[in-house]
Amino acid sequence: MKKYECDRCGYIYDPQNGDPENGIAPGTAFEDLPQDWECPDCGAPKEEFSQLEEV
């Protein structure tokens, strides 16, 4: 699964970790996050995230 980075603050959403503090279980793909999910660090909406290139 692909990782995504917040364009505002640099937070990395890693699907392996999810976002348990906000009710997102590990293994949840970015595409499957609720539409109203926001960056846990700065509150940016999903639209302000960019897919990271795989190395």
N, CA, C, O and CB atoms as a CASP TS submission, in Angstrom:
PFRMAT TS
TARGET T0000
AUTHOR 0000-0000-0000
METHOD Language model
MODEL 1
PARENT N/A
ATOM      1  N   MET     1       0.843  -1.186   0.000  1.00  0.00           N
ATOM      2  CA  MET     1       0.000   0.000   0.000  1.00  0.00           C
ATOM      3  C   MET     1       0.886   1.247   0.000  1.00  0.00           C
ATOM      4  O   MET     1       1.972   1.270   0.580  1.00  0.00           O
ATOM      5  CB  MET     1      -0.958  -0.001   1.225  1.00  0.00           C
ATOM      6  N   LYS     2       0.392   2.255  -0.656  1.00  0.00           N
ATOM      7  CA  LYS     2       1.182   3.465  -0.846  1.00  0.00           C
ATOM      8  C   LYS     2       1.056   4.413   0.349  1.00  0.00           C
ATOM      9  O   LYS     2       0.017   4.484   1.007  1.00  0.00           O
ATOM     10  CB  LYS     2       0.752   4.177  -2.125  1.00  0.00           C
ATOM     11  N   LYS     3       2.152   5.140   0.608  1.00  0.00           N
ATOM     12  CA  LYS     3       2.173   6.149   1.662  1.00  0.00           C
ATOM     13  C   LYS     3       1.873   7.510   1.041  1.00  0.00           C
ATOM     14  O   LYS     3       2.151   7.752  -0.134  1.00  0.00           O
ATOM     15  CB  LYS     3       3.548   6.163   2.404  1.00  0.00           C
ATOM     16  N   TYR     4       1.305   8.385   1.853  1.00  0.00           N
ATOM     17  CA  TYR     4       0.955   9.731   1.412  1.00  0.00           C
ATOM     18  C   TYR     4       1.517  10.753   2.396  1.00  0.00           C
ATOM     19  O   TYR     4       1.564  10.514   3.603  1.00  0.00           O
ATOM     20  CB  TYR     4      -0.583   9.888   1.279  1.00  0.00           C
ATOM     21  N   GLU     5       1.945  11.900   1.856  1.00  0.00           N
ATOM     22  CA  GLU     5       2.533  12.950   2.682  1.00  0.00           C
ATOM     23  C   GLU     5       1.653  14.196   2.655  1.00  0.00           C
ATOM     24  O   GLU     5       1.149  14.593   1.604  1.00  0.00           O
ATOM     25  CB  GLU     5       3.958  13.288   2.201  1.00  0.00           C
ATOM     26  N   CYS     6       1.476  14.809   3.832  1.00  0.00           N
ATOM     27  CA  CYS     6       0.725  16.047   3.930  1.00  0.00           C
ATOM     28  C   CYS     6       1.542  17.175   3.295  1.00  0.00           C
ATOM     29  O   CYS     6       2.698  17.397   3.656  1.00  0.00           O
ATOM     30  CB  CYS     6       0.379  16.372   5.412  1.00  0.00           C
ATOM     31  N   ASP     7       0.925  17.885   2.343  1.00  0.00           N
ATOM     32  CA  ASP     7       1.616  18.976   1.667  1.00  0.00           C
ATOM     33  C   ASP     7       1.870  20.156   2.605  1.00  0.00           C
ATOM     34  O   ASP     7       2.778  20.954   2.369  1.00  0.00           O
ATOM     35  CB  ASP     7       0.810  19.435   0.461  1.00  0.00           C
ATOM     36  N   ARG     8       1.077  20.267   3.657  1.00  0.00           N
ATOM     37  CA  ARG     8       1.225  21.388   4.596  1.00  0.00           C
ATOM     38  C   ARG     8       2.344  21.181   5.610  1.00  0.00           C
ATOM     39  O   ARG     8       3.190  22.056   5.798  1.00  0.00           O
ATOM     40  CB  ARG     8      -0.071  21.611   5.329  1.00  0.00           C
ATOM     41  N   CYS     9       2.343  20.009   6.269  1.00  0.00           N
ATOM     42  CA  CYS     9       3.260  19.843   7.414  1.00  0.00           C
ATOM     43  C   CYS     9       4.252  18.691   7.274  1.00  0.00           C
ATOM     44  O   CYS     9       5.165  18.567   8.090  1.00  0.00           O
ATOM     45  CB  CYS     9       2.463  19.635   8.659  1.00  0.00           C
ATOM     46  N   GLY    10       4.087  17.841   6.246  1.00  0.00           N
ATOM     47  CA  GLY    10       5.039  16.743   6.050  1.00  0.00           C
ATOM     48  C   GLY    10       4.673  15.456   6.767  1.00  0.00           C
ATOM     49  O   GLY    10       5.432  14.489   6.704  1.00  0.00           O
ATOM     50  N   TYR    11       3.528  15.412   7.449  1.00  0.00           N
ATOM     51  CA  TYR    11       3.081  14.167   8.094  1.00  0.00           C
ATOM     52  C   TYR    11       2.952  13.074   7.038  1.00  0.00           C
ATOM     53  O   TYR    11       2.426  13.311   5.950  1.00  0.00           O
ATOM     54  CB  TYR    11       1.719  14.375   8.841  1.00  0.00           C
ATOM     55  N   ILE    12       3.434  11.883   7.362  1.00  0.00           N
ATOM     56  CA  ILE    12       3.332  10.741   6.445  1.00  0.00           C
ATOM     57  C   ILE    12       2.225   9.808   6.937  1.00  0.00           C
ATOM     58  O   ILE    12       2.274   9.309   8.061  1.00  0.00           O
ATOM     59  CB  ILE    12       4.699   9.977   6.340  1.00  0.00           C
ATOM     60  N   TYR    13       1.218   9.578   6.074  1.00  0.00           N
ATOM     61  CA  TYR    13       0.213   8.557   6.389  1.00  0.00           C
ATOM     62  C   TYR    13       0.734   7.232   5.856  1.00  0.00           C
ATOM     63  O   TYR    13       0.916   7.059   4.651  1.00  0.00           O
ATOM     64  CB  TYR    13      -1.200   8.909   5.772  1.00  0.00           C
ATOM     65  N   ASP    14       0.972   6.296   6.777  1.00  0.00           N
ATOM     66  CA  ASP    14       1.456   4.959   6.429  1.00  0.00           C
ATOM     67  C   ASP    14       0.316   3.979   6.695  1.00  0.00           C
ATOM     68  O   ASP    14      -0.076   3.785   7.846  1.00  0.00           O
ATOM     69  CB  ASP    14       2.752   4.574   7.252  1.00  0.00           C
ATOM     70  N   PRO    15      -0.226   3.350   5.627  1.00  0.00           N
ATOM     71  CA  PRO    15      -1.350   2.432   5.814  1.00  0.00           C
ATOM     72  C   PRO    15      -1.051   1.283   6.773  1.00  0.00           C
ATOM     73  O   PRO    15      -1.965   0.765   7.414  1.00  0.00           O
ATOM     74  CB  PRO    15      -1.763   1.872   4.489  1.00  0.00           C
ATOM     75  N   GLN    16       0.202   0.880   6.882  1.00  0.00           N
ATOM     76  CA  GLN    16       0.549  -0.207   7.811  1.00  0.00           C
ATOM     77  C   GLN    16       0.246   0.191   9.245  1.00  0.00           C
ATOM     78  O   GLN    16      -0.126  -0.650  10.063  1.00  0.00           O
ATOM     79  CB  GLN    16       2.034  -0.587   7.675  1.00  0.00           C
ATOM     80  N   ASN    17       0.407   1.482   9.551  1.00  0.00           N
ATOM     81  CA  ASN    17       0.172   1.972  10.912  1.00  0.00           C
ATOM     82  C   ASN    17      -1.249   2.476  11.103  1.00  0.00           C
ATOM     83  O   ASN    17      -1.778   2.431  12.213  1.00  0.00           O
ATOM     84  CB  ASN    17       1.152   3.078  11.245  1.00  0.00           C
ATOM     85  N   GLY    18      -1.875   2.960  10.026  1.00  0.00           N
ATOM     86  CA  GLY    18      -3.193   3.566  10.150  1.00  0.00           C
ATOM     87  C   GLY    18      -3.109   4.851  10.959  1.00  0.00           C
ATOM     88  O   GLY    18      -2.069   5.509  10.982  1.00  0.00           O
ATOM     89  N   ASP    19      -4.183   5.202  11.611  1.00  0.00           N
ATOM     90  CA  ASP    19      -4.255   6.381  12.486  1.00  0.00           C
ATOM     91  C   ASP    19      -5.147   6.007  13.660  1.00  0.00           C
ATOM     92  O   ASP    19      -6.245   6.543  13.807  1.00  0.00           O
ATOM     93  CB  ASP    19      -4.813   7.658  11.719  1.00  0.00           C
ATOM     94  N   PRO    20      -4.670   5.073  14.510  1.00  0.00           N
ATOM     95  CA  PRO    20      -5.504   4.527  15.588  1.00  0.00           C
ATOM     96  C   PRO    20      -6.071   5.585  16.533  1.00  0.00           C
ATOM     97  O   PRO    20      -7.169   5.416  17.061  1.00  0.00           O
ATOM     98  CB  PRO    20      -4.706   3.541  16.385  1.00  0.00           C
ATOM     99  N   GLU    21      -5.336   6.670  16.748  1.00  0.00           N
ATOM    100  CA  GLU    21      -5.816   7.712  17.657  1.00  0.00           C
ATOM    101  C   GLU    21      -7.093   8.368  17.128  1.00  0.00           C
ATOM    102  O   GLU    21      -7.866   8.952  17.888  1.00  0.00           O
ATOM    103  CB  GLU    21      -4.729   8.773  17.868  1.00  0.00           C
ATOM    104  N   ASN    22      -7.302   8.261  15.804  1.00  0.00           N
ATOM    105  CA  ASN    22      -8.498   8.845  15.191  1.00  0.00           C
ATOM    106  C   ASN    22      -9.425   7.769  14.612  1.00  0.00           C
ATOM    107  O   ASN    22     -10.237   8.049  13.730  1.00  0.00           O
ATOM    108  CB  ASN    22      -8.094   9.830  14.090  1.00  0.00           C
ATOM    109  N   GLY    23      -9.295   6.545  15.114  1.00  0.00           N
ATOM    110  CA  GLY    23     -10.219   5.479  14.745  1.00  0.00           C
ATOM    111  C   GLY    23      -9.929   4.797  13.421  1.00  0.00           C
ATOM    112  O   GLY    23     -10.786   4.088  12.893  1.00  0.00           O
ATOM    113  N   ILE    24      -8.715   4.999  12.863  1.00  0.00           N
ATOM    114  CA  ILE    24      -8.351   4.365  11.595  1.00  0.00           C
ATOM    115  C   ILE    24      -7.444   3.167  11.895  1.00  0.00           C
ATOM    116  O   ILE    24      -6.329   3.325  12.390  1.00  0.00           O
ATOM    117  CB  ILE    24      -7.638   5.386  10.631  1.00  0.00           C
ATOM    118  N   ALA    25      -7.944   1.976  11.586  1.00  0.00           N
ATOM    119  CA  ALA    25      -7.228   0.747  11.911  1.00  0.00           C
ATOM    120  C   ALA    25      -5.995   0.566  11.021  1.00  0.00           C
ATOM    121  O   ALA    25      -5.998   0.985   9.863  1.00  0.00           O
ATOM    122  CB  ALA    25      -8.160  -0.459  11.769  1.00  0.00           C
ATOM    123  N   PRO    26      -4.935  -0.060  11.563  1.00  0.00           N
ATOM    124  CA  PRO    26      -3.794  -0.423  10.718  1.00  0.00           C
ATOM    125  C   PRO    26      -4.264  -1.262   9.540  1.00  0.00           C
ATOM    126  O   PRO    26      -5.166  -2.090   9.670  1.00  0.00           O
ATOM    127  CB  PRO    26      -2.728  -1.190  11.532  1.00  0.00           C
ATOM    128  N   GLY    27      -3.641  -1.037   8.386  1.00  0.00           N
ATOM    129  CA  GLY    27      -4.019  -1.758   7.184  1.00  0.00           C
ATOM    130  C   GLY    27      -5.045  -1.014   6.336  1.00  0.00           C
ATOM    131  O   GLY    27      -5.476  -1.529   5.304  1.00  0.00           O
ATOM    132  N   THR    28      -5.448   0.199   6.758  1.00  0.00           N
ATOM    133  CA  THR    28      -6.423   0.986   6.001  1.00  0.00           C
ATOM    134  C   THR    28      -5.710   1.797   4.919  1.00  0.00           C
ATOM    135  O   THR    28      -4.885   2.659   5.220  1.00  0.00           O
ATOM    136  CB  THR    28      -7.224   1.922   6.943  1.00  0.00           C
ATOM    137  N   ALA    29      -6.037   1.512   3.660  1.00  0.00           N
ATOM    138  CA  ALA    29      -5.438   2.245   2.547  1.00  0.00           C
ATOM    139  C   ALA    29      -5.893   3.705   2.585  1.00  0.00           C
ATOM    140  O   ALA    29      -6.988   4.011   3.057  1.00  0.00           O
ATOM    141  CB  ALA    29      -5.815   1.590   1.190  1.00  0.00           C
ATOM    142  N   PHE    30      -5.040   4.602   2.082  1.00  0.00           N
ATOM    143  CA  PHE    30      -5.377   6.028   2.058  1.00  0.00           C
ATOM    144  C   PHE    30      -6.703   6.261   1.332  1.00  0.00           C
ATOM    145  O   PHE    30      -7.522   7.072   1.766  1.00  0.00           O
ATOM    146  CB  PHE    30      -4.251   6.836   1.379  1.00  0.00           C
ATOM    147  N   GLU    31      -6.905   5.549   0.235  1.00  0.00           N
ATOM    148  CA  GLU    31      -8.129   5.697  -0.560  1.00  0.00           C
ATOM    149  C   GLU    31      -9.376   5.319   0.233  1.00  0.00           C
ATOM    150  O   GLU    31     -10.475   5.784  -0.069  1.00  0.00           O
ATOM    151  CB  GLU    31      -8.042   4.841  -1.818  1.00  0.00           C
ATOM    152  N   ASP    32      -9.201   4.471   1.252  1.00  0.00           N
ATOM    153  CA  ASP    32     -10.334   4.000   2.048  1.00  0.00           C
ATOM    154  C   ASP    32     -10.605   4.857   3.289  1.00  0.00           C
ATOM    155  O   ASP    32     -11.538   4.585   4.045  1.00  0.00           O
ATOM    156  CB  ASP    32     -10.093   2.576   2.469  1.00  0.00           C
ATOM    157  N   LEU    33      -9.787   5.891   3.492  1.00  0.00           N
ATOM    158  CA  LEU    33     -10.025   6.780   4.631  1.00  0.00           C
ATOM    159  C   LEU    33     -11.332   7.537   4.401  1.00  0.00           C
ATOM    160  O   LEU    33     -11.681   7.827   3.257  1.00  0.00           O
ATOM    161  CB  LEU    33      -8.832   7.775   4.829  1.00  0.00           C
ATOM    162  N   PRO    34     -12.059   7.862   5.475  1.00  0.00           N
ATOM    163  CA  PRO    34     -13.284   8.646   5.304  1.00  0.00           C
ATOM    164  C   PRO    34     -12.976   9.979   4.622  1.00  0.00           C
ATOM    165  O   PRO    34     -11.884  10.524   4.785  1.00  0.00           O
ATOM    166  CB  PRO    34     -13.967   8.888   6.668  1.00  0.00           C
ATOM    167  N   GLN    35     -13.933  10.500   3.865  1.00  0.00           N
ATOM    168  CA  GLN    35     -13.727  11.740   3.120  1.00  0.00           C
ATOM    169  C   GLN    35     -13.420  12.909   4.056  1.00  0.00           C
ATOM    170  O   GLN    35     -12.736  13.856   3.669  1.00  0.00           O
ATOM    171  CB  GLN    35     -14.961  12.058   2.273  1.00  0.00           C
ATOM    172  N   ASP    36     -13.934  12.839   5.306  1.00  0.00           N
ATOM    173  CA  ASP    36     -13.710  13.941   6.252  1.00  0.00           C
ATOM    174  C   ASP    36     -12.472  13.741   7.130  1.00  0.00           C
ATOM    175  O   ASP    36     -12.244  14.517   8.059  1.00  0.00           O
ATOM    176  CB  ASP    36     -14.928  14.107   7.136  1.00  0.00           C
ATOM    177  N   TRP    37     -11.667  12.705   6.846  1.00  0.00           N
ATOM    178  CA  TRP    37     -10.430  12.486   7.602  1.00  0.00           C
ATOM    179  C   TRP    37      -9.492  13.658   7.366  1.00  0.00           C
ATOM    180  O   TRP    37      -9.410  14.187   6.257  1.00  0.00           O
ATOM    181  CB  TRP    37      -9.748  11.143   7.195  1.00  0.00           C
ATOM    182  N   GLU    38      -8.783  14.061   8.419  1.00  0.00           N
ATOM    183  CA  GLU    38      -7.838  15.172   8.325  1.00  0.00           C
ATOM    184  C   GLU    38      -6.491  14.746   8.871  1.00  0.00           C
ATOM    185  O   GLU    38      -6.387  13.793   9.643  1.00  0.00           O
ATOM    186  CB  GLU    38      -8.360  16.408   9.085  1.00  0.00           C
ATOM    187  N   CYS    39      -5.457  15.471   8.456  1.00  0.00           N
ATOM    188  CA  CYS    39      -4.110  15.229   8.968  1.00  0.00           C
ATOM    189  C   CYS    39      -4.137  15.360  10.488  1.00  0.00           C
ATOM    190  O   CYS    39      -4.605  16.370  11.014  1.00  0.00           O
ATOM    191  CB  CYS    39      -3.076  16.222   8.338  1.00  0.00           C
ATOM    192  N   PRO    40      -3.637  14.340  11.203  1.00  0.00           N
ATOM    193  CA  PRO    40      -3.669  14.404  12.666  1.00  0.00           C
ATOM    194  C   PRO    40      -2.737  15.471  13.233  1.00  0.00           C
ATOM    195  O   PRO    40      -2.899  15.872  14.386  1.00  0.00           O
ATOM    196  CB  PRO    40      -3.302  13.059  13.245  1.00  0.00           C
ATOM    197  N   ASP    41      -1.761  15.942  12.445  1.00  0.00           N
ATOM    198  CA  ASP    41      -0.829  16.949  12.948  1.00  0.00           C
ATOM    199  C   ASP    41      -1.299  18.381  12.710  1.00  0.00           C
ATOM    200  O   ASP    41      -1.163  19.228  13.593  1.00  0.00           O
ATOM    201  CB  ASP    41       0.514  16.756  12.309  1.00  0.00           C
ATOM    202  N   CYS    42      -1.861  18.667  11.507  1.00  0.00           N
ATOM    203  CA  CYS    42      -2.189  20.063  11.193  1.00  0.00           C
ATOM    204  C   CYS    42      -3.637  20.284  10.756  1.00  0.00           C
ATOM    205  O   CYS    42      -4.057  21.428  10.580  1.00  0.00           O
ATOM    206  CB  CYS    42      -1.279  20.554  10.115  1.00  0.00           C
ATOM    207  N   GLY    43      -4.407  19.202  10.579  1.00  0.00           N
ATOM    208  CA  GLY    43      -5.812  19.349  10.225  1.00  0.00           C
ATOM    209  C   GLY    43      -6.081  19.533   8.741  1.00  0.00           C
ATOM    210  O   GLY    43      -7.207  19.853   8.359  1.00  0.00           O
ATOM    211  N   ALA    44      -5.071  19.338   7.889  1.00  0.00           N
ATOM    212  CA  ALA    44      -5.277  19.477   6.442  1.00  0.00           C
ATOM    213  C   ALA    44      -6.205  18.374   5.938  1.00  0.00           C
ATOM    214  O   ALA    44      -6.141  17.248   6.431  1.00  0.00           O
ATOM    215  CB  ALA    44      -3.922  19.432   5.684  1.00  0.00           C
ATOM    216  N   PRO    45      -7.069  18.678   4.959  1.00  0.00           N
ATOM    217  CA  PRO    45      -7.964  17.657   4.388  1.00  0.00           C
ATOM    218  C   PRO    45      -7.195  16.679   3.499  1.00  0.00           C
ATOM    219  O   PRO    45      -6.060  16.942   3.102  1.00  0.00           O
ATOM    220  CB  PRO    45      -9.090  18.326   3.578  1.00  0.00           C
ATOM    221  N   LYS    46      -7.831  15.549   3.194  1.00  0.00           N
ATOM    222  CA  LYS    46      -7.203  14.513   2.353  1.00  0.00           C
ATOM    223  C   LYS    46      -6.675  15.072   1.035  1.00  0.00           C
ATOM    224  O   LYS    46      -5.657  14.606   0.522  1.00  0.00           O
ATOM    225  CB  LYS    46      -8.202  13.399   2.064  1.00  0.00           C
ATOM    226  N   GLU    47      -7.373  16.079   0.484  1.00  0.00           N
ATOM    227  CA  GLU    47      -6.995  16.630  -0.817  1.00  0.00           C
ATOM    228  C   GLU    47      -5.607  17.264  -0.786  1.00  0.00           C
ATOM    229  O   GLU    47      -4.998  17.475  -1.835  1.00  0.00           O
ATOM    230  CB  GLU    47      -8.020  17.659  -1.266  1.00  0.00           C
ATOM    231  N   GLU    48      -5.103  17.569   0.418  1.00  0.00           N
ATOM    232  CA  GLU    48      -3.801  18.219   0.526  1.00  0.00           C
ATOM    233  C   GLU    48      -2.678  17.223   0.802  1.00  0.00           C
ATOM    234  O   GLU    48      -1.622  17.591   1.317  1.00  0.00           O
ATOM    235  CB  GLU    48      -3.836  19.266   1.619  1.00  0.00           C
ATOM    236  N   PHE    49      -2.915  15.963   0.456  1.00  0.00           N
ATOM    237  CA  PHE    49      -1.881  14.931   0.588  1.00  0.00           C
ATOM    238  C   PHE    49      -1.408  14.517  -0.798  1.00  0.00           C
ATOM    239  O   PHE    49      -2.192  14.490  -1.747  1.00  0.00           O
ATOM    240  CB  PHE    49      -2.415  13.698   1.376  1.00  0.00           C
ATOM    241  N   SER    50      -0.122  14.194  -0.911  1.00  0.00           N
ATOM    242  CA  SER    50       0.449  13.724  -2.173  1.00  0.00           C
ATOM    243  C   SER    50       1.029  12.329  -1.966  1.00  0.00           C
ATOM    244  O   SER    50       1.611  12.024  -0.924  1.00  0.00           O
ATOM    245  CB  SER    50       1.543  14.707  -2.695  1.00  0.00           C
ATOM    246  N   GLN    51       0.854  11.493  -2.986  1.00  0.00           N
ATOM    247  CA  GLN    51       1.388  10.138  -2.914  1.00  0.00           C
ATOM    248  C   GLN    51       2.900  10.178  -2.965  1.00  0.00           C
ATOM    249  O   GLN    51       3.482  10.875  -3.797  1.00  0.00           O
ATOM    250  CB  GLN    51       0.836   9.268  -4.051  1.00  0.00           C
ATOM    251  N   LEU    52       3.543   9.425  -2.070  1.00  0.00           N
ATOM    252  CA  LEU    52       5.000   9.344  -2.070  1.00  0.00           C
ATOM    253  C   LEU    52       5.451   8.334  -3.118  1.00  0.00           C
ATOM    254  O   LEU    52       4.801   7.312  -3.338  1.00  0.00           O
ATOM    255  CB  LEU    52       5.535   8.953  -0.666  1.00  0.00           C
ATOM    256  N   GLU    53       6.562   8.637  -3.752  1.00  0.00           N
ATOM    257  CA  GLU    53       7.155   7.697  -4.710  1.00  0.00           C
ATOM    258  C   GLU    53       7.765   6.540  -3.934  1.00  0.00           C
ATOM    259  O   GLU    53       8.393   6.744  -2.895  1.00  0.00           O
ATOM    260  CB  GLU    53       8.232   8.397  -5.609  1.00  0.00           C
ATOM    261  N   GLU    54       7.581   5.331  -4.438  1.00  0.00           N
ATOM    262  CA  GLU    54       8.202   4.178  -3.784  1.00  0.00           C
ATOM    263  C   GLU    54       9.666   4.114  -4.170  1.00  0.00           C
ATOM    264  O   GLU    54      10.032   4.337  -5.324  1.00  0.00           O
ATOM    265  CB  GLU    54       7.479   2.859  -4.164  1.00  0.00           C
ATOM    266  N   VAL    55      10.497   3.807  -3.189  1.00  0.00           N
ATOM    267  CA  VAL    55      11.944   3.777  -3.432  1.00  0.00           C
ATOM    268  C   VAL    55      12.401   2.365  -3.726  1.00  0.00           C
ATOM    269  O   VAL    55      13.588   2.136  -3.958  1.00  0.00           O
ATOM    270  CB  VAL    55      12.715   4.340  -2.227  1.00  0.00           C
TER
END
